[in-house]
Amino acid sequence: MDPERHRCGTGAVVTRVARRTDDVTLTLTDGEKLRADRCVVTVPIGVLKAGKITFEPALPSRKREAVEALGSGLLDKLWLQFPSVFWDEKADLIEWSDPTDPGRWSLWVNGHRAFGKPVLLGFNAGRPAHDHAHLTDRQVLDSAMDALRRMHA
């Protein structure tokens, strides 16, 4: 690809990857075509599963089978900033098991160690993340704060 001719930004969406012996042509959503000697495709598995990108020639059957066999999950991240640190400021990670809902807000990263600010980064994955997917922002915040209160009671 001639960098002077095209400066592809992060907003460009590829819909087609056509590979030939000596080059690759990428087609963008607006129809623009980009040519390159080589191309590395790194996209979320959901994009491949949904067939959002057409490959020409088609991906080999073993790669298509691998895409179909792979699962994907849900991981929620919630950043919270507080007036001051109320947790162990020397801990890198804080793990907790909610006795009434194991897995809910079970992992926290201590932002105070990383940034010097009273910040926590909480995670919900799997079933708890799916359970929270339909909640409002306020309900998610209330759920996280409830977990933190009980962790530090």
Summary of the structure (lengths in Angstrom):
residues: 153
radius of gyration: 22.1
end to end distance: 59.1
largest distance: 64.8
contacts: 346
relative contact order: 0.12
helix: 27%
strand: 25%
